[in-house]
Amino acid sequence: MEKILEAFVKTGGLTGLMTAALFFIVWRMIVWIMAWVKEREAAHDAERLKWVCAIEKSNEAQTKIIDSINDHDRRADERGKFVRSEHERMINNLDEQTKVLAHINGFKP
């Protein structure tokens, strides 16, 4: 950097010195901006990691809820089949039940 500065001063005098100072300021600003970008990138990486963990936990909870709902539906289907079969037996035996009730109530065919 010093050699560049000397070259500007020798060839341009005061104008060269001012140009060198301007380039130095721009260079320092670029270095500062790059450091700031790296800092922000690290902060963003940490935030992304937190969000990924939160999403994973949310997905696990969602999977548990879905499994629970599927299990409940399966058990409800089993209960429904049992109730339907009882109703079918009652319907099939309806004539016999009517005869028994009629006999109890004194009805004679």
Gaussian input, Z-matrix of N, CA and C with variables (Angstrom, degrees):
# hf/3-21g

backbone

0 1
 N
 C     1     B1
 C     2     B2     1     A1
 N     3     B3     2     A2     1     D1
 C     4     B4     3     A3     2     D2
 C     5     B5     4     A4     3     D3
 N     6     B6     5     A5     4     D4
 C     7     B7     6     A6     5     D5
 C     8     B8     7     A7     6     D6
 N     9     B9     8     A8     7     D7
 C    10    B10     9     A9     8     D8
 C    11    B11    10    A10     9     D9
 N    12    B12    11    A11    10    D10
 C    13    B13    12    A12    11    D11
 C    14    B14    13    A13    12    D12
 N    15    B15    14    A14    13    D13
 C    16    B16    15    A15    14    D14
 C    17    B17    16    A16    15    D15
 N    18    B18    17    A17    16    D16
 C    19    B19    18    A18    17    D17
 C    20    B20    19    A19    18    D18
 N    21    B21    20    A20    19    D19
 C    22    B22    21    A21    20    D20
 C    23    B23    22    A22    21    D21
 N    24    B24    23    A23    22    D22
 C    25    B25    24    A24    23    D23
 C    26    B26    25    A25    24    D24
 N    27    B27    26    A26    25    D25
 C    28    B28    27    A27    26    D26
 C    29    B29    28    A28    27    D27
 N    30    B30    29    A29    28    D28
 C    31    B31    30    A30    29    D29
 C    32    B32    31    A31    30    D30
 N    33    B33    32    A32    31    D31
 C    34    B34    33    A33    32    D32
 C    35    B35    34    A34    33    D33
 N    36    B36    35    A35    34    D34
 C    37    B37    36    A36    35    D35
 C    38    B38    37    A37    36    D36
 N    39    B39    38    A38    37    D37
 C    40    B40    39    A39    38    D38
 C    41    B41    40    A40    39    D39
 N    42    B42    41    A41    40    D40
 C    43    B43    42    A42    41    D41
 C    44    B44    43    A43    42    D42
 N    45    B45    44    A44    43    D43
 C    46    B46    45    A45    44    D44
 C    47    B47    46    A46    45    D45
 N    48    B48    47    A47    46    D46
 C    49    B49    48    A48    47    D47
 C    50    B50    49    A49    48    D48
 N    51    B51    50    A50    49    D49
 C    52    B52    51    A51    50    D50
 C    53    B53    52    A52    51    D51
 N    54    B54    53    A53    52    D52
 C    55    B55    54    A54    53    D53
 C    56    B56    55    A55    54    D54
 N    57    B57    56    A56    55    D55
 C    58    B58    57    A57    56    D56
 C    59    B59    58    A58    57    D57
 N    60    B60    59    A59    58    D58
 C    61    B61    60    A60    59    D59
 C    62    B62    61    A61    60    D60
 N    63    B63    62    A62    61    D61
 C    64    B64    63    A63    62    D62
 C    65    B65    64    A64    63    D63
 N    66    B66    65    A65    64    D64
 C    67    B67    66    A66    65    D65
 C    68    B68    67    A67    66    D66
 N    69    B69    68    A68    67    D67
 C    70    B70    69    A69    68    D68
 C    71    B71    70    A70    69    D69
 N    72    B72    71    A71    70    D70
 C    73    B73    72    A72    71    D71
 C    74    B74    73    A73    72    D72
 N    75    B75    74    A74    73    D73
 C    76    B76    75    A75    74    D74
 C    77    B77    76    A76    75    D75
 N    78    B78    77    A77    76    D76
 C    79    B79    78    A78    77    D77
 C    80    B80    79    A79    78    D78
 N    81    B81    80    A80    79    D79
 C    82    B82    81    A81    80    D80
 C    83    B83    82    A82    81    D81
 N    84    B84    83    A83    82    D82
 C    85    B85    84    A84    83    D83
 C    86    B86    85    A85    84    D84
 N    87    B87    86    A86    85    D85
 C    88    B88    87    A87    86    D86
 C    89    B89    88    A88    87    D87
 N    90    B90    89    A89    88    D88
 C    91    B91    90    A90    89    D89
 C    92    B92    91    A91    90    D90
 N    93    B93    92    A92    91    D91
 C    94    B94    93    A93    92    D92
 C    95    B95    94    A94    93    D93
 N    96    B96    95    A95    94    D94
 C    97    B97    96    A96    95    D95
 C    98    B98    97    A97    96    D96
 N    99    B99    98    A98    97    D97
 C   100   B100    99    A99    98    D98
 C   101   B101   100   A100    99    D99
 N   102   B102   101   A101   100   D100
 C   103   B103   102   A102   101   D101
 C   104   B104   103   A103   102   D102
 N   105   B105   104   A104   103   D103
 C   106   B106   105   A105   104   D104
 C   107   B107   106   A106   105   D105
 N   108   B108   107   A107   106   D106
 C   109   B109   108   A108   107   D107
 C   110   B110   109   A109   108   D108
 N   111   B111   110   A110   109   D109
 C   112   B112   111   A111   110   D110
 C   113   B113   112   A112   111   D111
 N   114   B114   113   A113   112   D112
 C   115   B115   114   A114   113   D113
 C   116   B116   115   A115   114   D114
 N   117   B117   116   A116   115   D115
 C   118   B118   117   A117   116   D116
 C   119   B119   118   A118   117   D117
 N   120   B120   119   A119   118   D118
 C   121   B121   120   A120   119   D119
 C   122   B122   121   A121   120   D120
 N   123   B123   122   A122   121   D121
 C   124   B124   123   A123   122   D122
 C   125   B125   124   A124   123   D123
 N   126   B126   125   A125   124   D124
 C   127   B127   126   A126   125   D125
 C   128   B128   127   A127   126   D126
 N   129   B129   128   A128   127   D127
 C   130   B130   129   A129   128   D128
 C   131   B131   130   A130   129   D129
 N   132   B132   131   A131   130   D130
 C   133   B133   132   A132   131   D131
 C   134   B134   133   A133   132   D132
 N   135   B135   134   A134   133   D133
 C   136   B136   135   A135   134   D134
 C   137   B137   136   A136   135   D135
 N   138   B138   137   A137   136   D136
 C   139   B139   138   A138   137   D137
 C   140   B140   139   A139   138   D138
 N   141   B141   140   A140   139   D139
 C   142   B142   141   A141   140   D140
 C   143   B143   142   A142   141   D141
 N   144   B144   143   A143   142   D142
 C   145   B145   144   A144   143   D143
 C   146   B146   145   A145   144   D144
 N   147   B147   146   A146   145   D145
 C   148   B148   147   A147   146   D146
 C   149   B149   148   A148   147   D147
 N   150   B150   149   A149   148   D148
 C   151   B151   150   A150   149   D149
 C   152   B152   151   A151   150   D150
 N   153   B153   152   A152   151   D151
 C   154   B154   153   A153   152   D152
 C   155   B155   154   A154   153   D153
 N   156   B156   155   A155   154   D154
 C   157   B157   156   A156   155   D155
 C   158   B158   157   A157   156   D156
 N   159   B159   158   A158   157   D157
 C   160   B160   159   A159   158   D158
 C   161   B161   160   A160   159   D159
 N   162   B162   161   A161   160   D160
 C   163   B163   162   A162   161   D161
 C   164   B164   163   A163   162   D162
 N   165   B165   164   A164   163   D163
 C   166   B166   165   A165   164   D164
 C   167   B167   166   A166   165   D165
 N   168   B168   167   A167   166   D166
 C   169   B169   168   A168   167   D167
 C   170   B170   169   A169   168   D168
 N   171   B171   170   A170   169   D169
 C   172   B172   171   A171   170   D170
 C   173   B173   172   A172   171   D171
 N   174   B174   173   A173   172   D172
 C   175   B175   174   A174   173   D173
 C   176   B176   175   A175   174   D174
 N   177   B177   176   A176   175   D175
 C   178   B178   177   A177   176   D176
 C   179   B179   178   A178   177   D177
 N   180   B180   179   A179   178   D178
 C   181   B181   180   A180   179   D179
 C   182   B182   181   A181   180   D180
 N   183   B183   182   A182   181   D181
 C   184   B184   183   A183   182   D182
 C   185   B185   184   A184   183   D183
 N   186   B186   185   A185   184   D184
 C   187   B187   186   A186   185   D185
 C   188   B188   187   A187   186   D186
 N   189   B189   188   A188   187   D187
 C   190   B190   189   A189   188   D188
 C   191   B191   190   A190   189   D189
 N   192   B192   191   A191   190   D190
 C   193   B193   192   A192   191   D191
 C   194   B194   193   A193   192   D192
 N   195   B195   194   A194   193   D193
 C   196   B196   195   A195   194   D194
 C   197   B197   196   A196   195   D195
 N   198   B198   197   A197   196   D196
 C   199   B199   198   A198   197   D197
 C   200   B200   199   A199   198   D198
 N   201   B201   200   A200   199   D199
 C   202   B202   201   A201   200   D200
 C   203   B203   202   A202   201   D201
 N   204   B204   203   A203   202   D202
 C   205   B205   204   A204   203   D203
 C   206   B206   205   A205   204   D204
 N   207   B207   206   A206   205   D205
 C   208   B208   207   A207   206   D206
 C   209   B209   208   A208   207   D207
 N   210   B210   209   A209   208   D208
 C   211   B211   210   A210   209   D209
 C   212   B212   211   A211   210   D210
 N   213   B213   212   A212   211   D211
 C   214   B214   213   A213   212   D212
 C   215   B215   214   A214   213   D213
 N   216   B216   215   A215   214   D214
 C   217   B217   216   A216   215   D215
 C   218   B218   217   A217   216   D216
 N   219   B219   218   A218   217   D217
 C   220   B220   219   A219   218   D218
 C   221   B221   220   A220   219   D219
 N   222   B222   221   A221   220   D220
 C   223   B223   222   A222   221   D221
 C   224   B224   223   A223   222   D222
 N   225   B225   224   A224   223   D223
 C   226   B226   225   A225   224   D224
 C   227   B227   226   A226   225   D225
 N   228   B228   227   A227   226   D226
 C   229   B229   228   A228   227   D227
 C   230   B230   229   A229   228   D228
 N   231   B231   230   A230   229   D229
 C   232   B232   231   A231   230   D230
 C   233   B233   232   A232   231   D231
 N   234   B234   233   A233   232   D232
 C   235   B235   234   A234   233   D233
 C   236   B236   235   A235   234   D234
 N   237   B237   236   A236   235   D235
 C   238   B238   237   A237   236   D236
 C   239   B239   238   A238   237   D237
 N   240   B240   239   A239   238   D238
 C   241   B241   240   A240   239   D239
 C   242   B242   241   A241   240   D240
 N   243   B243   242   A242   241   D241
 C   244   B244   243   A243   242   D242
 C   245   B245   244   A244   243   D243
 N   246   B246   245   A245   244   D244
 C   247   B247   246   A246   245   D245
 C   248   B248   247   A247   246   D246
 N   249   B249   248   A248   247   D247
 C   250   B250   249   A249   248   D248
 C   251   B251   250   A250   249   D249
 N   252   B252   251   A251   250   D250
 C   253   B253   252   A252   251   D251
 C   254   B254   253   A253   252   D252
 N   255   B255   254   A254   253   D253
 C   256   B256   255   A255   254   D254
 C   257   B257   256   A256   255   D255
 N   258   B258   257   A257   256   D256
 C   259   B259   258   A258   257   D257
 C   260   B260   259   A259   258   D258
 N   261   B261   260   A260   259   D259
 C   262   B262   261   A261   260   D260
 C   263   B263   262   A262   261   D261
 N   264   B264   263   A263   262   D262
 C   265   B265   264   A264   263   D263
 C   266   B266   265   A265   264   D264
 N   267   B267   266   A266   265   D265
 C   268   B268   267   A267   266   D266
 C   269   B269   268   A268   267   D267
 N   270   B270   269   A269   268   D268
 C   271   B271   270   A270   269   D269
 C   272   B272   271   A271   270   D270
 N   273   B273   272   A272   271   D271
 C   274   B274   273   A273   272   D272
 C   275   B275   274   A274   273   D273
 N   276   B276   275   A275   274   D274
 C   277   B277   276   A276   275   D275
 C   278   B278   277   A277   276   D276
 N   279   B279   278   A278   277   D277
 C   280   B280   279   A279   278   D278
 C   281   B281   280   A280   279   D279
 N   282   B282   281   A281   280   D280
 C   283   B283   282   A282   281   D281
 C   284   B284   283   A283   282   D282
 N   285   B285   284   A284   283   D283
 C   286   B286   285   A285   284   D284
 C   287   B287   286   A286   285   D285
 N   288   B288   287   A287   286   D286
 C   289   B289   288   A288   287   D287
 C   290   B290   289   A289   288   D288
 N   291   B291   290   A290   289   D289
 C   292   B292   291   A291   290   D290
 C   293   B293   292   A292   291   D291
 N   294   B294   293   A293   292   D292
 C   295   B295   294   A294   293   D293
 C   296   B296   295   A295   294   D294
 N   297   B297   296   A296   295   D295
 C   298   B298   297   A297   296   D296
 C   299   B299   298   A298   297   D297
 N   300   B300   299   A299   298   D298
 C   301   B301   300   A300   299   D299
 C   302   B302   301   A301   300   D300
 N   303   B303   302   A302   301   D301
 C   304   B304   303   A303   302   D302
 C   305   B305   304   A304   303   D303
 N   306   B306   305   A305   304   D304
 C   307   B307   306   A306   305   D305
 C   308   B308   307   A307   306   D306
 N   309   B309   308   A308   307   D307
 C   310   B310   309   A309   308   D308
 C   311   B311   310   A310   309   D309
 N   312   B312   311   A311   310   D310
 C   313   B313   312   A312   311   D311
 C   314   B314   313   A313   312   D312
 N   315   B315   314   A314   313   D313
 C   316   B316   315   A315   314   D314
 C   317   B317   316   A316   315   D315
 N   318   B318   317   A317   316   D316
 C   319   B319   318   A318   317   D317
 C   320   B320   319   A319   318   D318
 N   321   B321   320   A320   319   D319
 C   322   B322   321   A321   320   D320
 C   323   B323   322   A322   321   D321
 N   324   B324   323   A323   322   D322
 C   325   B325   324   A324   323   D323
 C   326   B326   325   A325   324   D324

   B1=1.4473
   B2=1.5288
   B3=1.3361
   B4=1.4690
   B5=1.5270
   B6=1.3134
   B7=1.4651
   B8=1.5210
   B9=1.3127
   B10=1.4653
   B11=1.5220
   B12=1.3348
   B13=1.4653
   B14=1.5304
   B15=1.3438
   B16=1.4575
   B17=1.5213
   B18=1.3174
   B19=1.4606
   B20=1.5269
   B21=1.3171
   B22=1.4658
   B23=1.5293
   B24=1.3351
   B25=1.4650
   B26=1.5248
   B27=1.3333
   B28=1.4566
   B29=1.5179
   B30=1.3082
   B31=1.4642
   B32=1.5135
   B33=1.3189
   B34=1.4522
   B35=1.5034
   B36=1.3123
   B37=1.4638
   B38=1.5233
   B39=1.3319
   B40=1.4657
   B41=1.5285
   B42=1.2987
   B43=1.4672
   B44=1.5190
   B45=1.3147
   B46=1.4683
   B47=1.5146
   B48=1.3502
   B49=1.4613
   B50=1.5161
   B51=1.3406
   B52=1.4673
   B53=1.5371
   B54=1.3130
   B55=1.4659
   B56=1.5241
   B57=1.3536
   B58=1.4642
   B59=1.5250
   B60=1.3364
   B61=1.4660
   B62=1.5293
   B63=1.3160
   B64=1.4616
   B65=1.5277
   B66=1.3305
   B67=1.4638
   B68=1.5311
   B69=1.3503
   B70=1.4603
   B71=1.5288
   B72=1.3281
   B73=1.4696
   B74=1.5311
   B75=1.3197
   B76=1.4694
   B77=1.5218
   B78=1.3323
   B79=1.4598
   B80=1.5282
   B81=1.3480
   B82=1.4718
   B83=1.5355
   B84=1.3261
   B85=1.4608
   B86=1.5307
   B87=1.3214
   B88=1.4628
   B89=1.5289
   B90=1.3371
   B91=1.4716
   B92=1.5269
   B93=1.3432
   B94=1.4720
   B95=1.5307
   B96=1.3238
   B97=1.4692
   B98=1.5263
   B99=1.3083
   B100=1.4612
   B101=1.5305
   B102=1.3384
   B103=1.4628
   B104=1.5247
   B105=1.3214
   B106=1.4726
   B107=1.5360
   B108=1.3149
   B109=1.4761
   B110=1.5276
   B111=1.3329
   B112=1.4681
   B113=1.5242
   B114=1.3276
   B115=1.4665
   B116=1.5359
   B117=1.3325
   B118=1.4698
   B119=1.5213
   B120=1.3372
   B121=1.4537
   B122=1.5208
   B123=1.3291
   B124=1.4670
   B125=1.5324
   B126=1.3235
   B127=1.4692
   B128=1.5253
   B129=1.3197
   B130=1.4673
   B131=1.5233
   B132=1.3298
   B133=1.4662
   B134=1.5244
   B135=1.3358
   B136=1.4693
   B137=1.5221
   B138=1.3175
   B139=1.4694
   B140=1.5279
   B141=1.3276
   B142=1.4621
   B143=1.5141
   B144=1.3361
   B145=1.4629
   B146=1.5305
   B147=1.3290
   B148=1.4646
   B149=1.5246
   B150=1.3320
   B151=1.4687
   B152=1.5259
   B153=1.3143
   B154=1.4640
   B155=1.5265
   B156=1.3355
   B157=1.4637
   B158=1.5259
   B159=1.3231
   B160=1.4637
   B161=1.5206
   B162=1.3099
   B163=1.4663
   B164=1.5256
   B165=1.3283
   B166=1.4577
   B167=1.5252
   B168=1.3374
   B169=1.4661
   B170=1.5216
   B171=1.3111
   B172=1.4640
   B173=1.5263
   B174=1.3307
   B175=1.4621
   B176=1.5274
   B177=1.3352
   B178=1.4687
   B179=1.5282
   B180=1.3297
   B181=1.4610
   B182=1.5216
   B183=1.3106
   B184=1.4670
   B185=1.5292
   B186=1.3243
   B187=1.4618
   B188=1.5235
   B189=1.3357
   B190=1.4664
   B191=1.5279
   B192=1.3131
   B193=1.4683
   B194=1.5264
   B195=1.3201
   B196=1.4613
   B197=1.5227
   B198=1.3503
   B199=1.4631
   B200=1.5203
   B201=1.3309
   B202=1.4575
   B203=1.5317
   B204=1.3150
   B205=1.4661
   B206=1.5243
   B207=1.3244
   B208=1.4657
   B209=1.5238
   B210=1.3332
   B211=1.4634
   B212=1.5291
   B213=1.3237
   B214=1.4744
   B215=1.5243
   B216=1.3211
   B217=1.4659
   B218=1.5261
   B219=1.3215
   B220=1.4683
   B221=1.5226
   B222=1.3468
   B223=1.4763
   B224=1.5192
   B225=1.3244
   B226=1.4668
   B227=1.5320
   B228=1.3195
   B229=1.4637
   B230=1.5271
   B231=1.3394
   B232=1.4651
   B233=1.5320
   B234=1.3426
   B235=1.4644
   B236=1.5201
   B237=1.3176
   B238=1.4613
   B239=1.5230
   B240=1.3372
   B241=1.4702
   B242=1.5195
   B243=1.3253
   B244=1.4593
   B245=1.5340
   B246=1.3270
   B247=1.4669
   B248=1.5206
   B249=1.3333
   B250=1.4720
   B251=1.5221
   B252=1.3308
   B253=1.4691
   B254=1.5256
   B255=1.3400
   B256=1.4771
   B257=1.5219
   B258=1.3130
   B259=1.4684
   B260=1.5267
   B261=1.3288
   B262=1.4673
   B263=1.5240
   B264=1.3318
   B265=1.4780
   B266=1.5177
   B267=1.3413
   B268=1.4714
   B269=1.5314
   B270=1.3046
   B271=1.4695
   B272=1.5284
   B273=1.3373
   B274=1.4633
   B275=1.5293
   B276=1.3250
   B277=1.4738
   B278=1.5233
   B279=1.2948
   B280=1.4660
   B281=1.5296
   B282=1.3190
   B283=1.4647
   B284=1.5271
   B285=1.3376
   B286=1.4686
   B287=1.5240
   B288=1.3219
   B289=1.4643
   B290=1.5253
   B291=1.3330
   B292=1.4634
   B293=1.5219
   B294=1.3259
   B295=1.4668
   B296=1.5247
   B297=1.3492
   B298=1.4683
   B299=1.5272
   B300=1.3312
   B301=1.4673
   B302=1.5239
   B303=1.3078
   B304=1.4714
   B305=1.5156
   B306=1.3358
   B307=1.4665
   B308=1.5296
   B309=1.3190
   B310=1.4860
   B311=1.5129
   B312=1.3115
   B313=1.4500
   B314=1.5365
   B315=1.3164
   B316=1.4553
   B317=1.5092
   B318=1.2826
   B319=1.4634
   B320=1.5179
   B321=1.3284
   B322=1.4600
   B323=1.5083
   B324=1.3364
   B325=1.4553
   B326=1.5243
   A1=110.45
   A2=116.38
   A3=120.05
   A4=111.49
   A5=117.05
   A6=120.75
   A7=109.95
   A8=116.24
   A9=120.03
   A10=109.40
   A11=116.34
   A12=121.63
   A13=110.29
   A14=117.03
   A15=120.94
   A16=111.50
   A17=116.19
   A18=120.28
   A19=110.17
   A20=117.61
   A21=120.97
   A22=110.80
   A23=117.03
   A24=120.30
   A25=109.99
   A26=119.51
   A27=122.91
   A28=111.76
   A29=116.39
   A30=118.15
   A31=113.46
   A32=117.32
   A33=118.30
   A34=115.61
   A35=119.27
   A36=120.57
   A37=110.85
   A38=116.06
   A39=121.97
   A40=111.00
   A41=116.75
   A42=120.38
   A43=109.93
   A44=116.85
   A45=121.49
   A46=111.09
   A47=116.47
   A48=121.17
   A49=110.85
   A50=116.31
   A51=119.72
   A52=110.77
   A53=116.36
   A54=120.69
   A55=110.02
   A56=116.07
   A57=120.50
   A58=110.13
   A59=117.06
   A60=120.68
   A61=110.36
   A62=116.42
   A63=120.74
   A64=110.45
   A65=117.00
   A66=120.03
   A67=111.51
   A68=116.23
   A69=120.33
   A70=110.78
   A71=116.57
   A72=120.87
   A73=110.48
   A74=116.50
   A75=120.57
   A76=110.20
   A77=116.28
   A78=120.36
   A79=110.77
   A80=117.52
   A81=121.29
   A82=110.77
   A83=116.25
   A84=118.91
   A85=110.99
   A86=116.46
   A87=120.43
   A88=110.14
   A89=116.45
   A90=120.32
   A91=109.92
   A92=116.79
   A93=121.13
   A94=110.42
   A95=116.78
   A96=120.10
   A97=110.61
   A98=117.96
   A99=120.78
   A100=111.09
   A101=117.36
   A102=120.32
   A103=110.08
   A104=116.70
   A105=121.13
   A106=109.98
   A107=116.49
   A108=120.42
   A109=110.26
   A110=117.66
   A111=120.40
   A112=110.81
   A113=116.51
   A114=121.57
   A115=110.39
   A116=116.82
   A117=121.63
   A118=110.69
   A119=115.84
   A120=120.27
   A121=110.80
   A122=116.73
   A123=120.52
   A124=110.32
   A125=116.68
   A126=120.04
   A127=111.00
   A128=116.57
   A129=120.33
   A130=111.41
   A131=117.14
   A132=120.46
   A133=110.82
   A134=116.35
   A135=119.90
   A136=110.74
   A137=116.79
   A138=120.38
   A139=110.79
   A140=116.57
   A141=120.55
   A142=111.09
   A143=116.89
   A144=121.09
   A145=110.45
   A146=117.11
   A147=120.47
   A148=110.88
   A149=116.42
   A150=120.03
   A151=111.56
   A152=116.96
   A153=119.80
   A154=109.74
   A155=117.47
   A156=121.03
   A157=110.42
   A158=117.48
   A159=120.97
   A160=111.06
   A161=117.24
   A162=120.81
   A163=110.66
   A164=117.01
   A165=120.10
   A166=110.78
   A167=117.17
   A168=120.42
   A169=110.46
   A170=116.89
   A171=121.17
   A172=110.54
   A173=116.81
   A174=120.54
   A175=111.38
   A176=116.79
   A177=120.11
   A178=110.76
   A179=116.74
   A180=120.51
   A181=110.28
   A182=116.73
   A183=121.10
   A184=110.40
   A185=117.76
   A186=121.81
   A187=110.51
   A188=117.19
   A189=120.23
   A190=111.11
   A191=116.64
   A192=120.52
   A193=110.28
   A194=117.02
   A195=120.88
   A196=110.97
   A197=117.37
   A198=120.65
   A199=110.91
   A200=116.19
   A201=120.80
   A202=111.15
   A203=117.14
   A204=121.26
   A205=110.35
   A206=117.32
   A207=120.41
   A208=111.35
   A209=116.81
   A210=120.80
   A211=110.59
   A212=116.87
   A213=120.68
   A214=110.65
   A215=117.48
   A216=120.92
   A217=111.09
   A218=116.68
   A219=120.42
   A220=110.58
   A221=116.09
   A222=119.18
   A223=111.24
   A224=117.63
   A225=120.56
   A226=110.21
   A227=117.69
   A228=120.53
   A229=111.21
   A230=116.78
   A231=120.06
   A232=110.72
   A233=116.46
   A234=119.62
   A235=110.73
   A236=117.00
   A237=121.35
   A238=111.75
   A239=117.62
   A240=121.00
   A241=110.54
   A242=116.42
   A243=120.30
   A244=110.25
   A245=117.29
   A246=121.21
   A247=110.26
   A248=117.28
   A249=119.97
   A250=111.22
   A251=117.22
   A252=119.53
   A253=110.87
   A254=117.81
   A255=119.91
   A256=110.97
   A257=116.51
   A258=120.38
   A259=110.80
   A260=117.15
   A261=120.24
   A262=110.46
   A263=117.14
   A264=119.90
   A265=110.75
   A266=116.14
   A267=118.92
   A268=110.57
   A269=117.17
   A270=120.69
   A271=110.47
   A272=116.59
   A273=120.30
   A274=111.25
   A275=117.68
   A276=121.77
   A277=111.81
   A278=117.50
   A279=120.52
   A280=112.16
   A281=116.71
   A282=119.52
   A283=110.72
   A284=116.85
   A285=120.28
   A286=110.86
   A287=116.87
   A288=120.59
   A289=110.41
   A290=116.87
   A291=120.32
   A292=110.28
   A293=117.62
   A294=121.57
   A295=111.20
   A296=115.70
   A297=119.79
   A298=109.88
   A299=116.99
   A300=120.24
   A301=110.68
   A302=117.19
   A303=120.19
   A304=110.59
   A305=116.97
   A306=120.96
   A307=110.61
   A308=116.09
   A309=120.25
   A310=109.02
   A311=118.28
   A312=121.25
   A313=113.04
   A314=115.51
   A315=118.56
   A316=115.19
   A317=118.65
   A318=121.09
   A319=108.15
   A320=114.52
   A321=118.93
   A322=108.04
   A323=115.94
   A324=118.73
   A325=114.29
   D1=-37.11
   D2=-179.49
   D3=-66.34
   D4=-37.15
   D5=179.77
   D6=-65.14
   D7=-40.32
   D8=178.13
   D9=-63.33
   D10=-42.10
   D11=179.71
   D12=-61.59
   D13=-45.11
   D14=179.47
   D15=-62.98
   D16=-39.58
   D17=-179.80
   D18=-63.50
   D19=-41.43
   D20=177.74
   D21=-63.81
   D22=-43.11
   D23=-177.79
   D24=-66.39
   D25=-44.08
   D26=-178.51
   D27=-64.68
   D28=-41.67
   D29=-175.43
   D30=-85.68
   D31=-29.96
   D32=-173.65
   D33=-117.66
   D34=-9.86
   D35=-178.36
   D36=68.53
   D37=-134.27
   D38=-177.90
   D39=-64.72
   D40=-38.94
   D41=178.40
   D42=-63.83
   D43=-41.50
   D44=177.39
   D45=-62.93
   D46=-41.29
   D47=178.57
   D48=-63.27
   D49=-43.65
   D50=179.67
   D51=-66.11
   D52=-39.43
   D53=178.02
   D54=-64.30
   D55=-42.51
   D56=178.69
   D57=-63.06
   D58=-41.76
   D59=178.56
   D60=-63.09
   D61=-41.09
   D62=178.95
   D63=-63.57
   D64=-46.05
   D65=177.99
   D66=-62.14
   D67=-39.12
   D68=178.22
   D69=-62.34
   D70=-43.98
   D71=179.28
   D72=-62.90
   D73=-43.63
   D74=178.78
   D75=-63.45
   D76=-42.65
   D77=179.19
   D78=-61.61
   D79=-43.89
   D80=178.95
   D81=-64.45
   D82=-37.30
   D83=178.08
   D84=-65.05
   D85=-40.48
   D86=178.57
   D87=-64.03
   D88=-43.14
   D89=177.69
   D90=-61.00
   D91=-43.86
   D92=179.75
   D93=-63.15
   D94=-43.35
   D95=-179.90
   D96=-64.61
   D97=-41.23
   D98=179.18
   D99=-64.33
   D100=-39.24
   D101=176.75
   D102=-64.22
   D103=-40.65
   D104=179.13
   D105=-64.74
   D106=-40.75
   D107=178.90
   D108=-63.13
   D109=-43.20
   D110=178.31
   D111=-61.92
   D112=-40.92
   D113=178.90
   D114=-62.42
   D115=-45.91
   D116=179.22
   D117=-64.01
   D118=-38.17
   D119=179.96
   D120=-63.47
   D121=-41.09
   D122=177.53
   D123=-63.99
   D124=-41.98
   D125=177.91
   D126=-63.67
   D127=-40.89
   D128=178.73
   D129=-66.09
   D130=-38.21
   D131=177.41
   D132=-61.86
   D133=-43.12
   D134=178.91
   D135=-64.22
   D136=-41.59
   D137=179.30
   D138=-65.80
   D139=-41.64
   D140=178.06
   D141=-60.90
   D142=-40.23
   D143=179.10
   D144=-62.23
   D145=-42.67
   D146=177.84
   D147=-61.42
   D148=-43.07
   D149=-179.31
   D150=-66.80
   D151=-38.17
   D152=178.63
   D153=-63.12
   D154=-42.57
   D155=177.68
   D156=-62.98
   D157=-42.53
   D158=179.51
   D159=-64.36
   D160=-40.32
   D161=178.97
   D162=-66.50
   D163=-39.41
   D164=177.88
   D165=-62.79
   D166=-43.83
   D167=177.83
   D168=-62.97
   D169=-40.34
   D170=178.46
   D171=-63.52
   D172=-41.40
   D173=178.52
   D174=-65.04
   D175=-38.97
   D176=177.57
   D177=-63.35
   D178=-44.34
   D179=178.90
   D180=-63.66
   D181=-41.65
   D182=179.35
   D183=-63.05
   D184=-40.89
   D185=178.43
   D186=-63.64
   D187=-42.71
   D188=178.20
   D189=-62.40
   D190=-42.41
   D191=179.77
   D192=-63.83
   D193=-44.69
   D194=179.63
   D195=-63.10
   D196=-42.12
   D197=177.66
   D198=-62.22
   D199=-41.17
   D200=178.71
   D201=-63.38
   D202=-42.70
   D203=178.43
   D204=-64.14
   D205=-43.60
   D206=179.11
   D207=-63.11
   D208=-40.56
   D209=177.36
   D210=-63.47
   D211=-43.04
   D212=178.16
   D213=-62.50
   D214=-42.90
   D215=178.49
   D216=-62.24
   D217=-40.94
   D218=179.28
   D219=-62.22
   D220=-46.12
   D221=179.10
   D222=-66.44
   D223=-36.44
   D224=178.47
   D225=-65.67
   D226=-37.90
   D227=176.54
   D228=-63.43
   D229=-40.57
   D230=177.74
   D231=-62.43
   D232=-45.72
   D233=178.56
   D234=-63.26
   D235=-40.70
   D236=179.66
   D237=-62.30
   D238=-40.51
   D239=178.08
   D240=-63.00
   D241=-41.60
   D242=179.91
   D243=-63.82
   D244=-45.99
   D245=-179.67
   D246=-63.79
   D247=-42.33
   D248=178.89
   D249=-62.21
   D250=-41.64
   D251=179.30
   D252=-65.25
   D253=-37.68
   D254=176.03
   D255=-63.42
   D256=-42.93
   D257=179.58
   D258=-64.05
   D259=-39.73
   D260=178.26
   D261=-62.90
   D262=-42.48
   D263=177.67
   D264=-63.07
   D265=-40.41
   D266=178.94
   D267=-64.16
   D268=-41.64
   D269=179.47
   D270=-65.61
   D271=-42.01
   D272=179.76
   D273=-64.99
   D274=-31.68
   D275=-178.48
   D276=-95.59
   D277=12.41
   D278=-175.76
   D279=-62.75
   D280=-39.18
   D281=179.55
   D282=-63.31
   D283=-44.53
   D284=178.84
   D285=-62.93
   D286=-43.54
   D287=-179.42
   D288=-63.06
   D289=-39.92
   D290=179.02
   D291=-62.97
   D292=-42.43
   D293=179.18
   D294=-63.74
   D295=-43.10
   D296=179.71
   D297=-63.33
   D298=-46.80
   D299=-179.85
   D300=-64.20
   D301=-39.16
   D302=178.32
   D303=-64.03
   D304=-40.91
   D305=178.64
   D306=-64.46
   D307=-41.64
   D308=179.47
   D309=-63.17
   D310=-38.92
   D311=-177.48
   D312=-83.37
   D313=2.13
   D314=175.33
   D315=91.76
   D316=10.91
   D317=179.84
   D318=-79.30
   D319=134.15
   D320=179.17
   D321=-121.17
   D322=126.15
   D323=-177.51
   D324=-71.39

